[in-house]
Amino acid sequence: MIKKSFKISILDYKISNLKSVKNALTYLGFENVTTFDPKEISKSDGLILPGVGSFPHGMSNIKKLNLIEPINKFIQSGRPLVGICLGMQLLFDKSFEFKDTDGLGVIAGEVRNFRTINKSCKIPHVGWNKIILNQNIKNENMQFNPFKNLNHKKDLFYFVHSFFSLPKNKNNILTETKYENINFCSSVIQKNVFATQFHLEKSGENGLEVLKNFFNYFR
């Protein structure tokens, strides 16, 4: 049973597809609230940074809403944060979407377009795809593996994106995915921070299982 006291805040920075994330948490039995109030965030047991849209727009809104400090304080507290799609990318140092834009700097690295590697690559990458677990990841960087109950070779997750993250530290890469002969980082982990390029909330039972696994570990 999930403890009723475990409350998850969904960060509303005026850009994201929040309803499907809220529906997923409610289905799993997690108490949740959609908010940009720092006080509400500080009282939460878990935090989700969702994302649909462009990196510059997302960071601009986060700054306007004065959310950088609340996000950093939450992470520093050791409580679990999940980033989804754009929410994953915003955790990095910088993106080159439209223009050079600084990110939250939680995870060292940058965000690039697929076409910087393959100019003829079809974008966006849309649809269901497999993940490949990083078997070499060091345990000290991963308190818990959210994919532990899944068959990594068969289970599929839903993607829609044209940009992908390039972590400086390969030990942050939890999974990779192959698209147009490009192996890209599809999820990262750094202690209590876990983020996926694919949409957990739109990936059916697989995505729900991963969300449940990660937050239940910290409850």
C-alpha positions in Angstrom: 0.0 0.0 0.0 1.2 3.5 -0.8 1.3 5.7 2.3 -1.3 8.5 2.1 1.2 10.9 3.6 3.4 10.7 0.4 2.5 13.8 -1.6 3.9 14.6 -5.1 3.9 18.1 -6.6 3.7 18.4 -10.4 5.6 21.6 -11.3 3.3 24.0 -13.3 5.6 26.3 -15.2 2.9 27.2 -17.7 4.1 25.1 -20.6 3.5 21.4 -19.9 1.0 18.7 -20.5 0.1 18.4 -16.9 -3.3 16.6 -17.0 -1.9 13.3 -18.2 0.8 13.3 -15.5 -1.8 14.1 -12.8 -4.0 11.3 -14.1 -1.1 8.8 -14.0 -0.3 9.7 -10.3 -3.9 9.6 -9.3 -4.3 6.2 -11.0 -1.3 4.9 -9.0 -2.8 6.1 -5.8 -0.4 9.0 -5.1 -1.7 12.1 -3.5 -0.7 15.0 -5.9 -1.0 18.6 -6.6 -0.3 20.8 -9.6 1.5 23.9 -8.4 4.2 26.6 -8.8 4.0 27.7 -5.2 7.4 27.3 -3.5 5.7 26.6 -0.1 3.7 23.8 -1.6 6.8 22.3 -3.3 8.8 22.5 0.0 6.1 20.5 1.8 6.0 17.7 -0.9 7.6 14.3 -0.6 8.2 14.0 -4.4 8.4 16.4 -7.3 7.8 16.0 -11.1 9.2 18.4 -13.7 7.1 17.6 -16.8 7.6 19.1 -20.2 6.2 19.7 -23.6 7.6 22.6 -25.6 10.9 24.4 -26.3 13.8 24.6 -23.9 14.1 28.5 -24.1 10.4 28.9 -23.3 10.5 26.5 -20.4 13.6 28.1 -18.8 12.1 31.6 -19.3 8.9 30.6 -17.5 10.8 28.9 -14.7 12.8 32.1 -14.1 9.7 34.3 -14.3 8.0 32.1 -11.7 11.2 32.2 -9.4 11.3 28.4 -9.4 15.0 27.7 -9.8 15.8 28.0 -6.0 12.8 25.9 -4.9 13.8 23.1 -7.4 17.4 23.2 -6.2 16.4 23.1 -2.6 14.1 20.2 -3.2 16.9 18.2 -4.9 19.4 19.1 -2.1 17.0 17.8 0.5 17.4 14.3 -0.9 13.8 13.9 -1.9 12.9 12.3 -5.3 12.5 14.4 -8.4 11.4 13.0 -11.8 12.0 14.9 -15.0 9.9 14.0 -18.1 10.8 14.9 -21.8 11.6 18.6 -21.7 11.7 18.3 -18.0 14.7 16.0 -18.4 16.5 18.4 -20.8 16.0 21.4 -18.5 18.1 19.6 -15.8 21.2 19.9 -18.0 23.6 22.8 -18.3 22.6 24.1 -21.7 20.6 23.6 -24.8 21.0 24.8 -28.4 17.3 24.8 -29.3 16.8 28.0 -31.3 19.5 29.7 -29.3 22.1 29.0 -26.6 20.1 28.8 -23.4 21.4 27.9 -19.9 19.5 25.2 -18.1 19.1 24.3 -14.4 22.6 22.7 -14.3 21.6 19.8 -12.1 23.3 17.3 -14.4 26.4 18.2 -16.3 26.0 18.2 -20.1 24.1 19.7 -23.0 21.1 19.2 -25.2 21.5 18.9 -29.0 19.4 18.3 -32.1 19.5 14.8 -33.7 20.6 16.5 -36.9 23.9 17.7 -35.4 24.9 14.0 -35.6 22.9 13.0 -38.8 21.8 15.9 -41.1 19.3 13.7 -42.8 17.8 12.3 -39.6 13.9 12.4 -39.6 12.6 14.6 -36.8 10.8 14.5 -34.6 11.4 11.1 -33.2 7.8 10.0 -32.5 6.4 6.7 -31.4 7.2 3.6 -29.3 10.8 2.5 -28.9 13.0 0.2 -26.8 15.4 1.2 -24.1 18.8 -0.4 -23.4 20.0 -0.5 -19.8 23.5 0.8 -19.1 25.1 -2.3 -17.5 28.2 -0.3 -16.5 26.6 2.3 -14.4 28.2 2.5 -10.9 26.0 1.8 -7.9 27.0 5.0 -6.0 25.3 7.1 -8.6 22.1 5.1 -8.4 20.2 4.5 -5.2 17.6 2.5 -7.0 16.9 1.2 -10.5 13.4 2.2 -11.5 13.4 -0.3 -14.4 14.2 -3.3 -12.2 10.9 -5.2 -12.7 10.8 -4.6 -16.5 12.1 -6.6 -19.5 14.4 -4.0 -21.0 14.6 -5.9 -24.3 10.9 -6.1 -24.9 9.2 -3.2 -23.1 8.5 -0.1 -25.1 8.1 3.6 -24.2 6.6 6.5 -26.0 8.8 9.3 -27.4 8.2 12.6 -29.1 11.2 14.9 -29.5 13.8 16.3 -31.8 16.5 17.1 -29.2 18.3 14.7 -26.9 20.6 15.1 -23.9 24.4 14.5 -23.8 25.6 13.9 -20.2 29.3 14.7 -19.6 29.4 11.9 -17.1 28.5 8.6 -18.8 27.7 7.2 -15.3 24.6 9.4 -15.4 23.2 7.5 -18.4 20.7 4.9 -17.1 19.3 3.9 -20.5 20.0 4.5 -24.2 17.7 4.2 -27.2 18.5 3.7 -30.9 16.9 6.0 -33.5 18.0 6.5 -37.1 21.2 4.6 -36.2 21.9 7.0 -33.4 22.2 5.7 -29.8 21.1 8.5 -27.6 20.6 8.9 -23.8 16.9 8.2 -23.1 17.1 8.4 -19.3 19.5 9.6 -16.6 19.9 9.1 -12.9 21.8 11.0 -10.3 21.0 9.8 -6.8 17.5 11.2 -6.0 17.1 12.7 -9.5 15.7 10.5 -12.3 14.6 11.7 -15.7 13.4 10.2 -19.0 13.3 11.5 -22.5 10.2 9.3 -23.1 6.8 10.2 -21.6 6.3 8.0 -18.6 2.7 9.2 -18.3 1.9 8.1 -21.9 3.8 4.8 -21.9 1.0 2.7 -20.6 1.7 0.1 -17.9 5.4 0.3 -18.4 5.6 4.0 -17.7 3.3 3.7 -14.7 5.4 0.8 -13.3 8.6 3.0 -13.5 6.9 5.9 -11.8 5.6 3.7 -9.1 9.0 2.0 -8.6 10.9 5.2 -8.2 8.6 7.1 -5.9 7.8 4.0 -3.7 11.5 3.5 -3.1 11.7 7.0 -1.4 8.4 6.9 0.4 
